[in-house]
Amino acid sequence: MDLLFLLLGLTGLWIGTEMTIRGSVSLASRLGVSDFVVGIVVLSIGSDLPELAIALDAAVKISAGGNFDDVIVGAALGSSLGQIGFVMGLIGLLAYLTLPERLIYRHGGILLGSIALLGTFGLDGTVDRVEGAALLLLYAVYIVIVLGNGVGEIPQDGAKRRGIPSSLGLLAAGLLAVVLSADLTVSSAVSVARALGVDEAFVAIVLIGLGSSLPELSISVGAVIKGRHRMSVGNLIGSNVFDTLVPVGAAALVTNIAFSRDMLSLELPFLFLLSLLVLGFFLRKRGLNRFEAGIILAVYLAYVAFKLAAV
């Protein structure tokens, strides 16, 4: 039965991705915004709603006396690492990814700044309500700036001319299908792995960790296959900015969030350095080639191996 659910989940991911990409491309064409802006704003927020829901649910449980702080911070950092390391590396092997220099500096700076700000707030071991509000405010300002700068850019050709309500409906249905299918795929994959006797540490770190990035992976690969490279890159950069600011920030508004020293000394610096490496590759030739994508993927897999060895 778990195997059947796994197949259903994978099928749902494929169908949902098709709907999401078509709705996004049509919406970009109608509104006169670029694929990159759609990826940064619409796809990243939509695909990261599960992480936000998990963070808020954990925050409510913490306020009731539970110990779920590591779930909130760990999910945010783990998802970001999976997206910038595994997903970016994988799609970079599929296609040569390019970005203009101005976009690399602008959005790369925000990405690195958001990671640094989260680390600064976590230095005392706690992210409180004021700091949580500051994280959310920064994200809101970022989105306003992105939308302000993005309107009027010429989207790529080839979009089917649907109306805005139809495009939004297709996009919303696609995102819902991707999110629900991702959850079904991860839960059934974990069940199948355990039934086969796969090590629990591998299940927890690899399957569940990468599972939180499954919506971004599905959408990004689908965008690359359809030639929408910048939509794919925008989705990943936007998702990482979202993950480092919004889930922890929103949870901190509910209750103070403890920030693990281990995550502060390992995961956060590693995320910063890996993001810096990715941005450096983009700046060097205004793009990410397959060799560089392989390096990024290898670095991420080395981190996963280190975590497995440490368990």
N, C-alpha and C positions, 0 to 999 in steps of 0.2 A: 504493500500500500504506500509506504514512504517513497519507493522508487517511482510509483505512478504520480504522486504529488510533486516529486522533483521534476519529472517530465512536463507536468502541467505548468509548474512554475516557470520553467525555461521557455515554454511555448508562450505563456503570458508575457514574459519579458520581451520576446520578439515582437508580438503583436502590439504591446504597449509602446515599444520604442518606435515602431513604424508610425503609429498615431501621433506620438509626441513630436517627432521630427517634422512630419507633414504639417501639423498644427502650428509649430514654431516658425517654420519657413513661411507659411502663409501669413501668419501674424506679422512677421518682420516685413514682408512685402507690403502689406496693407498700411502699417504704421510708419513705414519709411525709416526703419532702424536696421542696423547691421546685424548679421548673424552673431557676431561677438557679443553685442549688447543683449540680445535675446538669451544667449548662453549664460552671461554674467548675472542677469537679473531673474528671468522667468524660470529657466531650467534649473539653475542652481538652488533657488529657493524651493521650487516644487520638489526636487529630488532629495532635499535635505529636511523636509518636514518630519520624517520618521525620527531623525536624530533630535529634533526639537521636542517632539512628543515624548521621547524617552527621557530627555533631560528634565522636562517639567514633571513627569510622573515620578521620577527619582527624587526631585526636590520636595514634592508633596510628602513622599515617604520619609525623607530626612526630617522634615518639620514635625512628623508624627513620631519621631524617635528612632527611625531606621538609620542604617549606615550604608548609604549609596553614593557617597561623594565621588569615589573612584569611578563609578559607572558614568557619571556626568562628564568628568574631565577626561577619563580614559576613552570614552566613546568619541568625544570631540577630536582629541589628538589622534586616535587610531584611525578614524575615518579620514582625517586630513592626510595622514601618512599614506594610507592606501590610495588616495586619489592622486597625490602629487608623485608618489613613487611607482606604484603598480599600474594604475590606470594610465597616467601620462606616459610612462615607459612603454606600455603595451600599444597604445594608439600611435606612439612615435615610431614603433616598428612597422606599423601598417601604412603610414604616410608621412611625408615631409611636412612638418607643422611650421607655419610662419606667423609672425606678428610684426606690425610696424614698431619701430623703436619707441615712439611716443606711448604706445599702449603698454609696452614692456615696462618702461619706467613708471608710468602712472599706476597701473594695476599691480605690478610687482612690488612697488614701494608700499602700497596699501597692504598687500599680503604680508610682507615682512614686518611692517609696522604693527599689524594686528597681532601677529605672533609675539612680538616683543612686548606689546602692551599687556597681553594676557600673562606673560611671564613676570612682568613687573608687578602686576596686581597679585600674583601668586607667591611673591617672594616671602611674605609674612605668613604663608601657610593657609591663607583664607581669602576668598573673593567675597566681599560683602555687598550689600544692596547698592551703595553708592557706586562702587566699582562696576557692578553689573549694569547699572543704568548708563554708565559711561561707555561700556562696550556696545550696548544697544544703540546709543546715540551716534557713536562713530559709524556703525553699520548703516543707520538711517541716512546720515550725511553722505556716505559713500554712494548709496543707491540713488539719491537725489542728483548727485554730481554725474553719475553714469548716465542716467536718463537725460539730464540736461545736455550733456555732450553728445549723446548718441542719436537723438532725434535729428532727422535730416540726412543721415548717412545713407548711402545707396546700398541696399541689400543686394545679395547675389541674384542673378537671373535664374529663371526656371521654376519659380514658385507658382503653384496653382492658385488662381485668384478666387479664394473663398471670401465670404463676408467676415467681418470681425467677430460677430457672435458665433458663427460656424467655426472659425479658427480657434476661438477660445474654448468652445465646447470640445473640439477634437483634442486640443492640448490638455485640457483638464482630464478628459477621459483617459488619454494616454498616460499622463503622470500617475493617475490613480491605479491604472493597470500595472505600471512598472513598479510602483511602491508595494502594492499587495502581492504581486508575483515575486518580487525580491524577498519579501518576508517568507512566503511559502517555500521558495527555493532554498533559502538559508536553513530554515527549520527542518525541512525534509532532508537536506544534505547532511546536517548534523546527525539526524536520526539514522540515516543510512551508514554514515561513517562509524557511529558507535555500534551499530549492529554488526559491522564488519570487524570490530575490534581495534579500530584506529585509536591511537593515543589521545587521551582527553586534552592534553596540552596543545596538541596539534589542532584539535577541533576548536578549542577556545581561541587560540591566537590567530590561526590562519583562516579557518572557515568563517567564524563569526566576525573576525576583524575585517576580512575582505568583503564579507557579506554586507556590511554597512555601506560599502562603496559600490555595491552591485547596481543600484539605479544609475549612478554616474557612469559606471563602466558600460552598461547597456546603451545609454543615450549617447555617450561619446563615441563608442565604436560605430553605432548606427549613423551618427553624423559624419564620421570620417568616410565610411563606405559610400555615403551619398555625396561626398565631395564638400561637405560643410565643415571644413577643418577648423575655422575660427569659432564656429558655434561650439565645437567640441572643446577647444582650449578655453573658451569663455566659461563653459559649464564647469570645468575643473577649477579654474582660478576663482570664480565666483563661489563655488562650493566650499573651497578652503577658507576664503574670507568669512563666509557665513559660519562655518563650523568653529572657527577660532573666536568669533565674537558673540553669536546669537544664542546657542544652546546654554553655554555657561552664564552669559549675561542674563538671560531670561530666568534660569534656575536660581541665580543669585538674588533676583527680585523676590523670590518666594522665601528663601532662607539662605543664610551664609553657607558657602560651599568650601569645604576643606580641599586644599591643593596639595597632593602628595609630593613629598620631597623627591621621591624616585622619578616621578614624571617631570618634575621641575629640572632635575639634573640630567635626565636621559632623553625622554621623548620630546620635550619642548626644544632643547638645543638641536636635536637631530632633525626635527621638522624644519627649524629655521635654516640649518645648513643645507638640507636637501632642497628646500625651496630656492635657496640662494644658488645652488648648483644648477637647477633647472633654468632659472632666470639668466644665469651666466651663459648657458648654452644658447638660449634664445638670442641674447644680445650679441654673441660672437659673430653669428652669421644671419641674424634676424630670423632664425628658425632652428628647429630641432631635427637633426638627421637621425638615421637609424642607428648609427654607431653610438651617438650620444644618448639616444633613448635606451639602448642596451645597457649603457653604464648606469643610468638612473634605475632601471629595473634591477640590475645586479646589486646595487647599493641597498635597495629596499629589501631584496631577498636575503642579503647578508644580515640585515637587521632582524628579519624574521627568524633566521637561523640562530642568531645570538639570543633572542628571546626564548626560543625553544630550548636551547642549551642551558639557559639560566633557570628554567622551571624545575 
